């Protein structure tokens, strides 16, 4: 809390600085939620009720002549740890009281600057991704089970890199080049062969409108070999993200998003396909038992989304087929998110909302059905924005 007050005081002092330093606007949100969580893994069930909170402080500066700076301060720790097992949390949330280790650590989650001019712009720094509404990163980074917004939850929905956007024809072209990991496949002492050999990727999209339909084709491809291809695994008491599945390869994901208004109803559709193949580099020091491993998998993700006033829901379906070994593995996942937002109070200075939310995930391993699982999260959020 002391650190939170320090950050708030720092931002407040800057906001009253001389106009020569640019106009700085301060805002943010604070949330609390109760979560009831039920697991069924290999016919072993567990359930729990726990409490979480989250604080996010946002700063935005207009430097004049189109130059801007933005930052977000929040909790970067993914969740409370119990040894090597991750429990709850993620996305800036903190679980209350587990193991008497509660500590809310604030850090710079986003920090970027750039310029908007005419029909173009550029941004550099730790950029927001909007991955909750665009699952292309989830399918690329978590191909075995890309559901329940893992990029938002466990990667904090940001990426260090650069963004360039410009208007072409009737649409907007956006290009993002980012650093997904900082692990060099080759890094022999004194050789210099680790330079520019970390995990770089490129995301290219083009959004345009035809009539009242908005379409956005996109492609996300690795420029250098990734070391960030991960999986989700579940136990009867916890969830753990980020364990190695396939590493050191160049996946490519492509597809698109479509938005269709239907009166007061907004419909959204996403279809994405990912391909990963190659051979993991030979460095046992970096990749351990995965060194020299064959990689050959494909997967797809389909999303149907509906928004009607305060109600929002979507359904995701993903299937990934892994032919990296002599036994073909197939993973089928389904997910439903549904929420209803009650606006308790609203003014020019801020809002207070209450939001019941349901998140239901099922995973299926066609080769080993004993690994099948389902997870139900029933949540109640209360959020104040300012």
Order of alpha helices (4+ residues) and beta strands (2+ residues): alpha-beta-beta-beta-beta-beta-beta-beta-beta-alpha-alpha-beta-beta-beta-beta-beta-beta-beta-beta-alpha-beta-beta-beta-beta-beta
